[in-house]
């Protein structure tokens, strides 16, 4: 991606972004939400689809103007159903915390022990920190 409009409009932000791109491309990120998206994904994330408030589900939104958001979400739903062989899927991200909790509760019982990294090592509060559900339910 060239980012030519950004380059012309704000050279400081553009230069800083190039440094971040280099950091990402030369390092190893262990935080799942900081994965390495393809250029196609970055283009989609930087598109008009990123600027839309779309609370609710396709065809049942709380706000208007979601006709094409619904097309994209339905496409994602159908692809995920096919990929996972599932009858139903929800492709709407909520937060990493509930996602982690679902995995923990699916694989462990309260009181079980698991290993998690500290925050300064790339960990997350839900990796066993005492202020989180995981630090209260698990060892």
N, CA, C and O atoms as a MOPAC input file, in Angstrom:
PM7 MOZYME 1SCF
protein

 N      0.85200 1    -1.17900 1     0.00000 1
 C      0.00000 1     0.00000 1     0.00000 1
 C      0.89100 1     1.23400 1     0.00000 1
 O      1.86500 1     1.30400 1     0.74900 1
 N      0.55900 1     2.19000 1    -0.82900 1
 C      1.39500 1     3.36100 1    -0.98100 1
 C      1.14100 1     4.47100 1     0.02100 1
 O      2.06600 1     5.21200 1     0.35500 1
 N     -0.08300 1     4.61000 1     0.51200 1
 C     -0.43300 1     5.66200 1     1.46100 1
 C     -0.07000 1     7.04500 1     0.93100 1
 O      0.35400 1     7.91400 1     1.69200 1
 N     -0.23700 1     7.24500 1    -0.37500 1
 C      0.17700 1     8.50400 1    -0.99700 1
 C     -0.57800 1     9.70600 1    -0.44300 1
 O      0.02000 1    10.76700 1    -0.26100 1
 N     -1.86300 1     9.57300 1    -0.17200 1
 C     -2.62100 1    10.69700 1     0.37700 1
 C     -2.12500 1    11.06900 1     1.76200 1
 O     -2.01700 1    12.25300 1     2.08200 1
 N     -1.82500 1    10.09000 1     2.57700 1
 C     -1.27900 1    10.36600 1     3.89900 1
 C      0.10100 1    11.00200 1     3.78000 1
 O      0.41900 1    11.94600 1     4.50300 1
 N      0.90500 1    10.49300 1     2.88500 1
 C      2.25500 1    11.03300 1     2.67400 1
 C      2.18800 1    12.52100 1     2.32200 1
 O      2.98600 1    13.31500 1     2.81900 1
 N      1.23500 1    12.89600 1     1.46300 1
 C      1.08000 1    14.30200 1     1.08100 1
 C      0.45100 1    15.12300 1     2.20100 1
 O      0.79300 1    16.29200 1     2.38400 1
 N     -0.46500 1    14.51800 1     2.94800 1
 C     -1.22600 1    15.26400 1     3.94400 1
 C     -0.55000 1    15.42900 1     5.28800 1
 O     -0.73700 1    16.45100 1     5.94900 1
 N      0.22900 1    14.45000 1     5.70700 1
 C      0.86500 1    14.52700 1     7.03100 1
 C      2.13800 1    13.70100 1     7.02000 1
 O      2.11400 1    12.49400 1     7.26200 1
 N      3.23300 1    14.35500 1     6.74200 1
 C      4.50600 1    13.64200 1     6.60000 1
 C      4.98600 1    13.03100 1     7.91100 1
 O      5.66500 1    12.00400 1     7.90000 1
 N      4.64300 1    13.64100 1     9.03100 1
 C      5.08500 1    13.11000 1    10.32400 1
 C      4.36700 1    11.79500 1    10.62400 1
 O      5.00200 1    10.81300 1    11.00800 1
 N      3.05200 1    11.77500 1    10.45200 1
 C      2.29500 1    10.53900 1    10.67500 1
 C      2.74000 1     9.47600 1     9.67700 1
 O      2.88600 1     8.30800 1    10.03600 1
 N      2.95500 1     9.87100 1     8.43600 1
 C      3.40200 1     8.92900 1     7.40500 1
 C      4.74700 1     8.30500 1     7.78900 1
 O      4.90600 1     7.08600 1     7.72100 1
 N      5.70300 1     9.12400 1     8.18700 1
 C      7.02800 1     8.61100 1     8.55400 1
 C      6.94500 1     7.69700 1     9.77400 1
 O      7.62900 1     6.67600 1     9.84000 1
 N      6.11300 1     8.06400 1    10.72600 1
 C      5.94600 1     7.23400 1    11.92300 1
 C      5.29800 1     5.90600 1    11.56200 1
 O      5.66900 1     4.86600 1    12.10600 1
 N      4.34000 1     5.93200 1    10.65500 1
 C      3.69600 1     4.69900 1    10.22400 1
 C      4.69500 1     3.78200 1     9.52600 1
 O      4.66300 1     2.56800 1     9.72900 1
 N      5.57300 1     4.33900 1     8.71500 1
 C      6.59400 1     3.51800 1     8.05400 1
 C      7.50100 1     2.83800 1     9.07900 1
 O      7.89600 1     1.68700 1     8.89500 1
 N      7.82700 1     3.54600 1    10.14900 1
 C      8.64600 1     2.95000 1    11.21200 1
 C      7.89500 1     1.80700 1    11.89800 1
 O      8.48900 1     0.78200 1    12.23300 1
 N      6.59600 1     1.98300 1    12.10500 1
 C      5.79500 1     0.92000 1    12.72300 1
 C      5.70400 1    -0.28600 1    11.79600 1
 O      5.77200 1    -1.42700 1    12.25400 1
 N      5.55100 1    -0.04300 1    10.50400 1
 C      5.52000 1    -1.14600 1     9.53900 1
 C      6.83300 1    -1.91600 1     9.59200 1
 O      6.83100 1    -3.14700 1     9.55900 1
 N      7.94800 1    -1.20500 1     9.67300 1
 C      9.25400 1    -1.87300 1     9.76700 1
 C      9.36100 1    -2.68000 1    11.06200 1
 O      9.85800 1    -3.80600 1    11.05800 1
 N      8.89000 1    -2.09500 1    12.17500 1
 C      8.93700 1    -2.80200 1    13.46300 1
 C      8.13500 1    -4.09400 1    13.39200 1
 O      8.59500 1    -5.14300 1    13.84200 1
 N      6.94400 1    -4.01500 1    12.82900 1
 C      6.08700 1    -5.19700 1    12.71900 1
 C      6.72400 1    -6.25200 1    11.82300 1
 O      6.67900 1    -7.44400 1    12.12900 1
 N      7.31200 1    -5.81600 1    10.72900 1
 C      7.88900 1    -6.75400 1     9.76400 1
 C      9.20800 1    -7.37000 1    10.21200 1
 O      9.65000 1    -8.36200 1     9.63300 1
 N      9.84000 1    -6.80300 1    11.22700 1
 C     11.13400 1    -7.33400 1    11.67100 1
 C     11.08100 1    -7.93700 1    13.06300 1
 O     12.10500 1    -8.38300 1    13.58000 1
 N      9.90800 1    -7.96000 1    13.67800 1
 C      9.77700 1    -8.50400 1    15.02600 1
 C      8.83100 1    -9.68500 1    15.06000 1
 O      8.26100 1   -10.08500 1    14.04400 1
 N      8.68000 1   -10.22600 1    16.24200 1
 C      7.76200 1   -11.33900 1    16.45700 1
 C      6.77100 1   -10.92300 1    17.53300 1
 O      7.14200 1   -10.75600 1    18.69400 1
 N      5.52700 1   -10.75800 1    17.15000 1
 C      4.47900 1   -10.36500 1    18.08700 1
 C      3.77700 1   -11.61000 1    18.60200 1
 O      3.33600 1   -12.44800 1    17.81500 1
 N      3.67200 1   -11.73400 1    19.90700 1
 C      3.00200 1   -12.88400 1    20.50400 1
 C      1.60900 1   -12.53500 1    21.01500 1
 O      0.94800 1   -13.36800 1    21.63600 1
 N      1.16200 1   -11.31800 1    20.75800 1
 C     -0.17100 1   -10.89700 1    21.15600 1
 C     -1.11300 1   -11.19300 1    19.98700 1
 O     -0.93700 1   -10.63000 1    18.90700 1
 N     -2.11500 1   -12.06800 1    20.17900 1
 C     -2.96900 1   -12.47400 1    19.05900 1
 C     -3.61300 1   -11.31900 1    18.30600 1
 O     -3.73200 1   -11.36800 1    17.08200 1
 N     -4.02800 1   -10.28100 1    19.02500 1
 C     -4.69000 1    -9.16800 1    18.34500 1
 C     -3.72100 1    -8.33700 1    17.51600 1
 O     -4.14700 1    -7.49600 1    16.72300 1
 N     -2.44500 1    -8.56100 1    17.68800 1
 C     -1.43600 1    -7.84900 1    16.90500 1
 C     -0.82900 1    -8.77900 1    15.87300 1
 O      0.39200 1    -8.87500 1    15.74200 1
 N     -1.69200 1    -9.46000 1    15.14400 1
 C     -1.20900 1   -10.39700 1    14.13800 1
 C     -0.72300 1    -9.65200 1    12.90400 1
 O     -0.63800 1    -8.42400 1    12.91300 1
 N     -0.41200 1   -10.37100 1    11.86700 1
 C      0.15400 1    -9.78800 1    10.66100 1
 C     -0.86400 1    -9.85700 1     9.53200 1
 O     -0.90300 1   -10.84300 1     8.79500 1
 N     -1.69000 1    -8.82400 1     9.38500 1
 C     -2.71500 1    -8.86900 1     8.34400 1
 C     -2.11000 1    -8.71700 1     6.95200 1
 O     -1.06100 1    -8.10000 1     6.77100 1
 N     -2.79000 1    -9.28600 1     5.99400 1
 C     -2.37300 1    -9.12700 1     4.60400 1
 C     -2.65400 1    -7.69500 1     4.15900 1
 O     -3.39300 1    -6.96200 1     4.81700 1
 N     -2.05800 1    -7.30800 1     3.03900 1
 C     -2.33300 1    -5.97100 1     2.50900 1
 C     -3.80600 1    -5.82800 1     2.14000 1
 O     -4.37800 1    -4.74900 1     2.29300 1
 N     -4.42300 1    -6.90100 1     1.65900 1
 C     -5.85600 1    -6.85100 1     1.33500 1
 C     -6.67900 1    -6.56200 1     2.58900 1
 O     -7.63900 1    -5.79300 1     2.54100 1
 N     -6.30200 1    -7.18000 1     3.71300 1
 C     -7.00300 1    -6.92900 1     4.97100 1
 C     -6.80300 1    -5.49100 1     5.41200 1
 O     -7.75200 1    -4.82900 1     5.83100 1
 N     -5.56700 1    -5.00200 1     5.32000 1
 C     -5.30000 1    -3.61100 1     5.69000 1
 C     -6.11200 1    -2.64200 1     4.83200 1
 O     -6.61700 1    -1.63600 1     5.33000 1
 N     -6.23500 1    -2.94900 1     3.54700 1
 C     -7.03700 1    -2.09500 1     2.67100 1
 C     -8.49900 1    -2.09900 1     3.11100 1
 O     -9.13200 1    -1.04500 1     3.15800 1
 N     -9.03500 1    -3.26400 1     3.42900 1
 C    -10.43000 1    -3.34200 1     3.87200 1
 C    -10.62200 1    -2.60300 1     5.18900 1
 O    -11.62400 1    -1.91300 1     5.37500 1
 N     -9.66800 1    -2.74400 1     6.10200 1
 C     -9.77500 1    -2.06600 1     7.39200 1
 C     -9.68000 1    -0.55500 1     7.25300 1
 O    -10.21500 1     0.18300 1     8.08000 1
 N     -9.00700 1    -0.09900 1     6.21700 1
 C     -8.88300 1     1.33100 1     5.97600 1
 C     -9.94900 1     1.87100 1     5.04200 1
 O     -9.83900 1     3.00100 1     4.56600 1
 N    -10.96600 1     1.09200 1     4.77600 1
 C    -12.00900 1     1.48500 1     3.82700 1
 C    -13.20300 1     2.11000 1     4.54800 1
 O    -13.19000 1     2.28900 1     5.76600 1
 N    -14.23000 1     2.43400 1     3.76900 1
 C    -15.44900 1     3.01300 1     4.34300 1
 C    -16.14100 1     2.05000 1     5.30400 1
 O    -16.95000 1     2.48100 1     6.12600 1
 N    -15.83900 1     0.76300 1     5.21700 1
 C    -16.45500 1    -0.19300 1     6.13800 1
 C    -15.97300 1     0.00400 1     7.57100 1
 O    -16.63800 1    -0.42900 1     8.51200 1
 N    -14.84300 1     0.64300 1     7.74300 1
 C    -14.30300 1     0.87500 1     9.07900 1
 C    -14.99900 1     2.03600 1     9.77900 1
 O    -14.89800 1     2.17000 1    10.99900 1
 N    -15.69100 1     2.86200 1     9.03800 1
 C    -16.28300 1     4.07700 1     9.59200 1
 C    -17.77300 1     3.94000 1     9.88500 1
 O    -18.48100 1     4.94400 1     9.96200 1
 N    -18.24600 1     2.73600 1    10.04700 1
 C    -19.68300 1     2.51400 1    10.19200 1
 C    -20.01200 1     1.89400 1    11.53600 1
 O    -19.40800 1     0.90100 1    11.94200 1
 N    -20.97400 1     2.49000 1    12.21900 1
 C    -21.46800 1     1.93700 1    13.47400 1
 C    -22.55300 1     0.93500 1    13.12800 1
 O    -23.58500 1     1.31200 1    12.57400 1
 N    -22.34100 1    -0.31600 1    13.44000 1
 C    -23.23200 1    -1.38000 1    12.96000 1
 C    -23.69900 1    -2.29300 1    14.07900 1
 O    -23.60300 1    -3.51500 1    13.97000 1
 N    -24.19900 1    -1.70900 1    15.14200 1
 C    -24.66900 1    -2.52100 1    16.26300 1
 C    -25.88400 1    -3.34300 1    15.84600 1
 O    -26.77200 1    -2.85100 1    15.14900 1
 N    -25.91200 1    -4.58300 1    16.27700 1
 C    -26.99000 1    -5.49200 1    15.92200 1
 C    -26.49500 1    -6.52400 1    14.92500 1
 O    -25.29000 1    -6.70600 1    14.74500 1
 N    -27.42700 1    -7.19000 1    14.28800 1
 C    -27.09000 1    -8.25300 1    13.33700 1
 C    -27.64600 1    -7.91600 1    11.96100 1
 O    -28.53600 1    -7.07200 1    11.84700 1
 N    -27.13800 1    -8.56100 1    10.91300 1
 C    -27.59700 1    -8.25500 1     9.55800 1
 C    -29.12500 1    -8.28300 1     9.44600 1
 O    -29.78400 1    -9.23500 1     9.86500 1
 N    -29.65600 1    -7.21600 1     8.87300 1
 C    -31.10200 1    -7.09200 1     8.71800 1
 C    -31.82000 1    -6.64000 1     9.97000 1
 O    -33.01800 1    -6.35900 1     9.92900 1
 N    -31.10800 1    -6.56400 1    11.08700 1
 C    -31.71700 1    -6.18500 1    12.37200 1
 C    -30.80100 1    -5.21200 1    13.11300 1
 O    -30.50600 1    -5.40800 1    14.29200 1
 N    -30.36300 1    -4.18700 1    12.43600 1
 C    -29.46000 1    -3.19700 1    13.03100 1
 C    -30.26200 1    -2.13800 1    13.78300 1
 O    -31.44700 1    -1.92400 1    13.52500 1
 N    -29.59100 1    -1.49300 1    14.70500 1
 C    -30.22000 1    -0.41800 1    15.45900 1
 C    -30.14500 1     0.90700 1    14.71700 1
 O    -30.86100 1     1.85000 1    15.05400 1
 N    -29.28200 1     0.98400 1    13.70800 1
 C    -29.10200 1     2.21400 1    12.94500 1
 C    -29.18300 1     1.89400 1    11.46200 1
 O    -28.89600 1     0.77400 1    11.03900 1
 N    -29.57600 1     2.88300 1    10.68100 1
 C    -29.71100 1     2.69100 1     9.24600 1
 C    -28.37200 1     2.74100 1     8.52600 1
 O    -27.32500 1     2.97800 1     9.12800 1
 N    -28.43800 1     2.51100 1     7.22500 1
 C    -27.26000 1     2.63500 1     6.38600 1
 C    -26.31300 1     1.45800 1     6.42700 1
 O    -25.12900 1     1.60900 1     6.12500 1
 N    -26.80700 1     0.28600 1     6.79400 1
 C    -25.94100 1    -0.89000 1     6.92200 1
 C    -26.13400 1    -1.92700 1     5.82000 1
 O    -25.70400 1    -3.07100 1     5.96000 1
 N    -26.77000 1    -1.53500 1     4.73900 1
 C    -27.07100 1    -2.48300 1     3.66200 1
 C    -25.81700 1    -3.23400 1     3.20400 1
 O    -25.84300 1    -4.45700 1     3.06200 1
 N    -24.74100 1    -2.51600 1     2.97600 1
 C    -23.53900 1    -3.16500 1     2.44600 1
 C    -22.68200 1    -3.78500 1     3.55100 1
 O    -21.94500 1    -4.74100 1     3.30900 1
 N    -22.78100 1    -3.24200 1     4.75300 1
 C    -22.15200 1    -3.89300 1     5.91200 1
 C    -22.77200 1    -5.27600 1     6.08500 1
 O    -22.06900 1    -6.25400 1     6.34000 1
 N    -24.09700 1    -5.35000 1     5.94200 1
 C    -24.79000 1    -6.63300 1     6.06200 1
 C    -24.31300 1    -7.62700 1     5.00800 1
 O    -24.17700 1    -8.81700 1     5.29300 1
 N    -24.05900 1    -7.14400 1     3.79000 1
 C    -23.54800 1    -8.03100 1     2.73600 1
 C    -22.20900 1    -8.62600 1     3.17000 1
 O    -21.99300 1    -9.83100 1     3.04600 1
 N    -21.31700 1    -7.78300 1     3.67600 1
 C    -19.99000 1    -8.24900 1     4.10100 1
 C    -20.10900 1    -9.20300 1     5.28300 1
 O    -19.45800 1   -10.24700 1     5.30200 1
 N    -20.93900 1    -8.85200 1     6.27500 1
 C    -21.06700 1    -9.72200 1     7.44500 1
 C    -21.69800 1   -11.06200 1     7.07800 1
 O    -21.26100 1   -12.10500 1     7.56600 1
 N    -22.70800 1   -11.04500 1     6.23300 1
 C    -23.30800 1   -12.31500 1     5.79700 1
 C    -22.30600 1   -13.16700 1     5.02900 1
 O    -22.30200 1   -14.39100 1     5.16200 1
 N    -21.46800 1   -12.53900 1     4.23600 1
 C    -20.41600 1   -13.26200 1     3.52300 1
 C    -19.45600 1   -13.91600 1     4.52100 1
 O    -19.08700 1   -15.08000 1     4.36500 1
 N    -19.05800 1   -13.16200 1     5.53900 1
 C    -18.16900 1   -13.71300 1     6.56800 1
 C    -18.83400 1   -14.87200 1     7.30600 1
 O    -18.18500 1   -15.87600 1     7.59800 1
 N    -20.12000 1   -14.73800 1     7.60600 1
 C    -20.85900 1   -15.80300 1     8.29100 1
 C    -20.86800 1   -17.07000 1     7.44600 1
 O    -20.56700 1   -18.15400 1     7.94500 1
 N    -21.20800 1   -16.93600 1     6.18700 1
 C    -21.27400 1   -18.11500 1     5.31100 1
 C    -19.90500 1   -18.77000 1     5.15300 1
 O    -19.79500 1   -19.99600 1     5.14200 1
 N    -18.87900 1   -17.95900 1     5.03300 1
 C    -17.53000 1   -18.52100 1     4.90300 1
 C    -17.09700 1   -19.23500 1     6.17600 1
 O    -16.48400 1   -20.30000 1     6.11000 1
 N    -17.41000 1   -18.66100 1     7.32900 1
 C    -17.04500 1   -19.30200 1     8.59800 1
 C    -17.83600 1   -20.59200 1     8.80900 1
 O    -17.28400 1   -21.58000 1     9.29300 1
 N    -19.10900 1   -20.59400 1     8.45700 1
 C    -19.90800 1   -21.81700 1     8.58200 1
 C    -19.32100 1   -22.93000 1     7.72500 1
 O    -19.22900 1   -24.07700 1     8.16200 1
 N    -18.92800 1   -22.59000 1     6.51500 1
 C    -18.33000 1   -23.58200 1     5.61800 1
 C    -16.98200 1   -24.05300 1     6.15700 1
 O    -16.70200 1   -25.25200 1     6.17800 1
 N    -16.15800 1   -23.11800 1     6.58600 1
 C    -14.82600 1   -23.45200 1     7.08900 1
 C    -14.88300 1   -24.38200 1     8.29400 1
 O    -14.11800 1   -25.34200 1     8.37800 1
 N    -15.79500 1   -24.09700 1     9.23300 1
 C    -15.85900 1   -24.86700 1    10.47200 1
 C    -16.94200 1   -25.93900 1    10.45900 1
 O    -17.10300 1   -26.65600 1    11.44700 1
 N    -17.68600 1   -26.06500 1     9.36500 1
 C    -18.74900 1   -27.05600 1     9.29200 1
 C    -19.82400 1   -26.81300 1    10.33400 1
 O    -20.36500 1   -27.75600 1    10.91100 1
 N    -20.13200 1   -25.54700 1    10.57300 1
 C    -21.07800 1   -25.18500 1    11.63000 1
 C    -22.40900 1   -24.73500 1    11.04600 1
 O    -22.47000 1   -24.20800 1     9.93500 1
 N    -23.47100 1   -24.95100 1    11.81200 1
 C    -24.78800 1   -24.46500 1    11.39800 1
 C    -24.93000 1   -22.97300 1    11.65200 1
 O    -25.57100 1   -22.26400 1    10.87700 1
 N    -24.33300 1   -22.49900 1    12.73500 1
 C    -24.45900 1   -21.09900 1    13.13900 1
 C    -23.08900 1   -20.58100 1    13.54900 1
 O    -22.29200 1   -21.31200 1    14.13700 1
 N    -22.82200 1   -19.34000 1    13.24300 1
 C    -21.60300 1   -18.68300 1    13.71700 1
 C    -21.92400 1   -17.22200 1    14.01600 1
 O    -22.87600 1   -16.65800 1    13.47800 1
 N    -21.12900 1   -16.63300 1    14.86600 1
 C    -21.17700 1   -15.19900 1    15.12000 1
 C    -19.78800 1   -14.67500 1    14.81000 1
 O    -18.81600 1   -15.06700 1    15.45500 1
 N    -19.69000 1   -13.79900 1    13.83700 1
 C    -18.38700 1   -13.29100 1    13.41400 1
 C    -18.08300 1   -11.92000 1    14.00100 1
 O    -17.07800 1   -11.30200 1    13.64800 1
 N    -18.93700 1   -11.44500 1    14.88800 1
 C    -18.72600 1   -10.12200 1    15.46300 1
 C    -17.75500 1   -10.20300 1    16.63500 1
 O    -18.01900 1   -10.89500 1    17.61900 1
 N    -16.63500 1    -9.49700 1    16.53000 1
 C    -15.69300 1    -9.50300 1    17.65200 1
 C    -16.25500 1    -8.68600 1    18.81100 1
 O    -16.86500 1    -7.63500 1    18.61700 1
 N    -16.03900 1    -9.18400 1    19.99100 1
 C    -16.47500 1    -8.44200 1    21.17100 1
 C    -15.25700 1    -7.96100 1    21.93100 1
 O    -15.02800 1    -6.76100 1    22.08200 1
 N    -14.49100 1    -8.90900 1    22.40000 1
 C    -13.31500 1    -8.58000 1    23.19000 1
 C    -12.49700 1    -9.84400 1    23.37200 1
 O    -13.02900 1   -10.95300 1    23.32100 1
 N    -11.22400 1    -9.67500 1    23.58000 1
 C    -10.36900 1   -10.82400 1    23.83700 1
 C    -10.67200 1   -11.49000 1    25.16700 1
 O    -10.45500 1   -12.69200 1    25.32300 1
 N    -11.17200 1   -10.72100 1    26.13000 1
 C    -11.43700 1   -11.29000 1    27.45100 1
 C    -12.49700 1   -12.38500 1    27.41500 1
 O    -12.24400 1   -13.47500 1    27.92700 1
 N    -13.68500 1   -12.14600 1    26.82700 1
 C    -14.65500 1   -13.23000 1    26.74900 1
 C    -14.15800 1   -14.39700 1    25.90200 1
 O    -14.46800 1   -15.55300 1    26.18800 1
 N    -13.39100 1   -14.09500 1    24.86600 1
 C    -12.85100 1   -15.17600 1    24.03700 1
 C    -11.92500 1   -16.05300 1    24.86300 1
 O    -12.00200 1   -17.28000 1    24.79500 1
 N    -11.05000 1   -15.42900 1    25.64300 1
 C    -10.15500 1   -16.20700 1    26.50600 1
 C    -10.95300 1   -17.00300 1    27.52900 1
 O    -10.64200 1   -18.16600 1    27.78600 1
 N    -11.98100 1   -16.38800 1    28.11800 1
 C    -12.78000 1   -17.08100 1    29.12100 1
 C    -13.45400 1   -18.31500 1    28.51900 1
 O    -13.50700 1   -19.36600 1    29.15800 1
 N    -13.96300 1   -18.19100 1    27.30400 1
 C    -14.61100 1   -19.33900 1    26.66500 1
 C    -13.63300 1   -20.49300 1    26.48300 1
 O    -13.98200 1   -21.65100 1    26.71000 1
 N    -12.42300 1   -20.17800 1    26.07700 1
 C    -11.41300 1   -21.22700 1    25.88800 1
 C    -11.06100 1   -21.86300 1    27.22600 1
 O    -11.01000 1   -23.08800 1    27.33800 1
 N    -10.81800 1   -21.03500 1    28.24100 1
 C    -10.46000 1   -21.57700 1    29.55600 1
 C    -11.55600 1   -22.49300 1    30.08900 1
 O    -11.27700 1   -23.60000 1    30.54900 1
 N    -12.80400 1   -22.02800 1    30.02600 1
 C    -13.90400 1   -22.82000 1    30.57900 1
 C    -14.18800 1   -24.07300 1    29.75800 1
 O    -14.71400 1   -25.05400 1    30.28400 1
 N    -13.84400 1   -24.04700 1    28.48100 1
 C    -14.03500 1   -25.23400 1    27.64500 1
 C    -12.98500 1   -26.29800 1    27.93400 1
 O    -13.24700 1   -27.49000 1    27.77300 1
 N    -11.80000 1   -25.87500 1    28.36100 1
 C    -10.68600 1   -26.81100 1    28.51600 1
 C    -10.30600 1   -27.11600 1    29.95800 1
 O     -9.60400 1   -28.09400 1    30.21600 1
 N    -10.76000 1   -26.29000 1    30.90700 1
 C    -10.32200 1   -26.45900 1    32.29500 1
 C    -11.50200 1   -26.37000 1    33.25300 1
 O    -12.60100 1   -25.94800 1    32.89300 1
 N    -11.23600 1   -26.77800 1    34.46600 1
 C    -12.19500 1   -26.63700 1    35.55600 1
 C    -11.66300 1   -25.60300 1    36.52900 1
 O    -10.44900 1   -25.43200 1    36.63600 1
 N    -12.55400 1   -24.89800 1    37.25500 1
 C    -12.06900 1   -23.96200 1    38.26400 1
 C    -11.07500 1   -24.64800 1    39.20100 1
 O    -11.29300 1   -25.77700 1    39.64100 1
 N     -9.99600 1   -23.95300 1    39.49300 1
 C     -8.94200 1   -24.49700 1    40.33500 1
 C     -7.80600 1   -25.11800 1    39.54700 1
 O     -6.72500 1   -25.33500 1    40.09500 1
 N     -8.02900 1   -25.41300 1    38.25700 1
 C     -6.95000 1   -25.95300 1    37.42300 1
 C     -5.84200 1   -24.91300 1    37.26700 1
 O     -6.04100 1   -23.72100 1    37.50200 1
 N     -4.69200 1   -25.39500 1    36.87200 1
 C     -3.52500 1   -24.53000 1    36.69200 1
 C     -3.20000 1   -24.37900 1    35.21300 1
 O     -3.22300 1   -25.34800 1    34.45400 1
 N     -2.89800 1   -23.15700 1    34.82200 1
 C     -2.40900 1   -22.90800 1    33.46000 1
 C     -1.28100 1   -21.89400 1    33.53600 1
 O     -1.12400 1   -21.19200 1    34.53500 1
 N     -0.50900 1   -21.82900 1    32.47900 1
 C      0.61900 1   -20.91000 1    32.44500 1
 C      0.26700 1   -19.70300 1    31.59100 1
 O     -0.24400 1   -19.85300 1    30.48100 1
 N      0.53100 1   -18.52500 1    32.09300 1
 C      0.29800 1   -17.30100 1    31.34000 1
 C      1.47700 1   -16.36600 1    31.49900 1
 O      2.21100 1   -16.43000 1    32.48600 1
 N      1.64800 1   -15.50400 1    30.52900 1
 C      2.75600 1   -14.55400 1    30.58500 1
 C      2.35500 1   -13.30900 1    31.37100 1
 O      1.18200 1   -12.94100 1    31.42400 1
 N      3.34400 1   -12.67200 1    31.97700 1
 C      3.11500 1   -11.39900 1    32.64900 1
 C      2.81100 1   -10.33000 1    31.59700 1
 O      3.12100 1   -10.49700 1    30.41700 1
 N      2.20100 1    -9.23300 1    32.04300 1
 C      1.86600 1    -8.15600 1    31.11700 1
 C      3.09700 1    -7.62500 1    30.39500 1
 O      3.04000 1    -7.35500 1    29.19600 1
 N      4.20400 1    -7.47100 1    31.10700 1
 C      5.41100 1    -6.93200 1    30.47500 1
 C      6.09800 1    -7.93500 1    29.55600 1
 O      7.10300 1    -7.61200 1    28.92300 1
 N      5.56400 1    -9.14200 1    29.48100 1
 C      6.09600 1   -10.16900 1    28.57900 1
 C      5.16000 1   -10.39200 1    27.38700 1
 O      5.35400 1   -11.32500 1    26.60900 1
 N      4.16100 1    -9.54500 1    27.25100 1
 C      3.20400 1    -9.69900 1    26.16200 1
 C      1.92100 1   -10.37400 1    26.58600 1
 O      1.06400 1   -10.66200 1    25.75100 1
 N      1.77800 1   -10.63400 1    27.89000 1
 C      0.57100 1   -11.27800 1    28.38700 1
 C     -0.60500 1   -10.31800 1    28.45700 1
 O     -0.51100 1    -9.16600 1    28.03400 1
 N     -1.69100 1   -10.80000 1    28.98700 1
 C     -2.94400 1   -10.05000 1    29.08300 1
 C     -3.49600 1   -10.25800 1    30.48200 1
 O     -3.17200 1   -11.24800 1    31.13800 1
 N     -4.32300 1    -9.33900 1    30.94100 1
 C     -4.91300 1    -9.48400 1    32.27300 1
 C     -5.62000 1   -10.81700 1    32.44100 1
 O     -5.67100 1   -11.35500 1    33.54700 1
 N     -6.16800 1   -11.35800 1    31.35700 1
 C     -6.88700 1   -12.63200 1    31.43900 1
 C     -5.96200 1   -13.83700 1    31.39800 1
 O     -6.42800 1   -14.97300 1    31.30300 1
 N     -4.67800 1   -13.60700 1    31.46700 1
 C     -3.71900 1   -14.72000 1    31.50100 1
 C     -3.33600 1   -15.05700 1    32.93400 1
 O     -2.21200 1   -15.48600 1    33.19200 1
 N     -4.26700 1   -14.86400 1    33.87000 1
 C     -4.05800 1   -15.27700 1    35.24600 1
 C     -3.85300 1   -14.15600 1    36.23800 1
 O     -3.61700 1   -14.41900 1    37.41800 1
 N     -3.93600 1   -12.91000 1    35.79400 1
 C     -3.75400 1   -11.78300 1    36.70300 1
 C     -4.86000 1   -11.80200 1    37.75500 1
 O     -6.01200 1   -12.10500 1    37.44400 1
 N     -4.51500 1   -11.48400 1    38.98300 1
 C     -5.45500 1   -11.60400 1    40.11000 1
 C     -6.67600 1   -10.69500 1    40.00200 1
 O     -7.68700 1   -10.96300 1    40.65200 1
 N     -6.61600 1    -9.62200 1    39.19700 1
 C     -7.78600 1    -8.74600 1    39.06200 1
 C     -8.77700 1    -9.26900 1    38.03200 1
 O     -9.86200 1    -8.70800 1    37.87700 1
 N     -8.42000 1   -10.32800 1    37.33400 1
 C     -9.25200 1   -10.87700 1    36.26400 1
 C     -9.94400 1   -12.15700 1    36.71900 1
 O     -9.54200 1   -12.78400 1    37.69900 1
 N    -10.98800 1   -12.53000 1    35.99000 1
 C    -11.68700 1   -13.78300 1    36.27600 1
 C    -10.72800 1   -14.96000 1    36.28700 1
 O    -10.87300 1   -15.87300 1    37.10000 1
 N     -9.74900 1   -14.94700 1    35.39000 1
 C     -8.83900 1   -16.09400 1    35.27900 1
 C     -7.96800 1   -16.24500 1    36.51900 1
 O     -7.64600 1   -17.36200 1    36.92300 1
 N     -7.58900 1   -15.12900 1    37.12100 1
 C     -6.79700 1   -15.19500 1    38.34000 1
 C     -7.61900 1   -15.57100 1    39.55700 1
 O     -7.07000 1   -15.96600 1    40.58600 1
 N     -8.92100 1   -15.45000 1    39.44400 1
 C     -9.81700 1   -15.81700 1    40.54100 1
 C    -10.32100 1   -17.24900 1    40.41100 1
 O    -10.55100 1   -17.92000 1    41.41700 1
 N    -10.49500 1   -17.72200 1    39.17300 1
 C    -11.01500 1   -19.07200 1    38.95100 1
 C     -9.92900 1   -20.13600 1    38.84200 1
 O    -10.14600 1   -21.29600 1    39.19200 1
 N     -8.75700 1   -19.73000 1    38.35200 1
 C     -7.69800 1   -20.70500 1    38.06200 1
 C     -6.41500 1   -20.32800 1    38.77700 1
 O     -6.24800 1   -19.20800 1    39.25800 1
 N     -5.51500 1   -21.29600 1    38.83200 1
 C     -4.19200 1   -21.05200 1    39.42000 1
 C     -3.20300 1   -20.68700 1    38.33400 1
 O     -2.03100 1   -20.44300 1    38.62400 1

